[in-house]
Amino acid sequence: MSIETFDPIAYFENRDIVYSTEGKNVTEGWCNIECPFPFCNDPSNHMGVNLESKLFSCWACGEKGGMDRLIQELEGCTWPESQVILSQFQENPYKDIPLDTKYPETGSKTVRSRDMKDILSSFSDQFPKIHLNYLKGRDFDPEILIPKYRLKACYNTGKYKFRIIAPVIMDNEIVSFVGMDVTRQAKVPYKNASDSESVISIKSCLYNLDNANETVILVEGITDVWRIGDGAIGTFGKKVTDEQVNLLIRNGIEKIYILSDSDAYYDWKILAEMIAPVFNSVELLELNSGDPENLRGDNLKEIQDLIRK
């Protein structure tokens, strides 16, 4: 699912939402509707949706963001449910994930038939010694980490054998997961759940977003997040997608510190320059070597203090 290929007009027509593509208040390349946000008292069509970027802006009340946020307001649904709706109005929507969509007059929300509980049921709440030793060996406390991040373990069978399973939680719902190798020998240390194993594609998510406020530190990996704690958000790799940037906007993030692995500094410098106009403040931090997970002592506290002032 890609926001770039979402068709707002098809969505508005499907939901019988009155829209305008020309005329009063409408700029070329935009589609206008009446603003649905509760504090906007303007009855005209001052809510504009850019048909190329798929970002909206109300010129009356100042509300702005991405289509998922607008859909949430129009439908009264959660963010995961808005992603399902987005996927239904695409040029190339997902075809490998079954949907069970109903729109009765009662206004029931869209739901996906995929149940994450079924997928995660093959993993255990009991952690073998090798898994616990792995966490301790990386200077993490299993007694704190496991319950905080709802971690599970896969022992010696299956696709995710000898991995710690880290659920990806959005709006307090598990939507995907990452399997982290505990043997230190796997060719793929971090194995992301496939789209067919997820409610939402993992690169349309941000790790630990539920535990963030207006100021965040953007990092690559889940262990970077574990090291820094609340306020740190993981992107699941060096590449940051438009969907992930839109999530930051939707969640009201105002100040972003970008802290990449030392080998990705220049890639994320470009990222910082690209997203700077969208947020109140974007600051690029630099590590001399290693990853944010390697931070300890005063260096770690200095980073943590940025988001805990």
C-alpha angles and dihedrals in degrees: 000000000000128000088211092066096043113122109219094183093054088050094049091049092049091052095042091241112160111237140171130212095181141019133051116013092001121121120203110269092026134099118210132208136164110281110255097197114116098231094052110095095181111116095193130088098270094134105099126193116198106226093209104042094028090222120135132213131180110215090199105051101015098238112152142165143101133320094262090062091047091049090050090055094045095045102031089231137137125261094257089051091050089056090056090052091048090053091056095061101050133117086231108020122182111280100177097065115072117232129200104196125176130172106185121169090261088072098241113182125250113262134189117228091220108104115203091200089067092051095046093044090085089064125077137234087210111089118213117224093255090058093048092046090051092057092045090047089058090049097255124135108232092200090061101032101047098057095035094056097027091239123186134190135232112199124193107324138066138024092309099041117156092015136122109230115222112192118219108227124197121177087352092302125113106237104163142343146220125225114214118200114236097189094068087221104089118113087224107045093183117038115191119211113256121246090256089057093049139070088214128020107261094235088059088060138070121217116240094002091138089065096053133102130194093297119057143169113226114214136166108236141044093239089054087057092047091053097049098034131200112015093036115108126195126215098194094242144349097297114082115200129215088245090059093049089049089053090057090052093046092052094054097248108173106172124039129188110196114211113175130178109274092254093055100049096114093044090054092044086065089048091052091052092049098051099035094094091056099056135050092242135007119180126181116217123197132215118205090216143346130015133305087257088068093062116116140166119353093357091057093044091051090057094044091050090061091068099032102056 
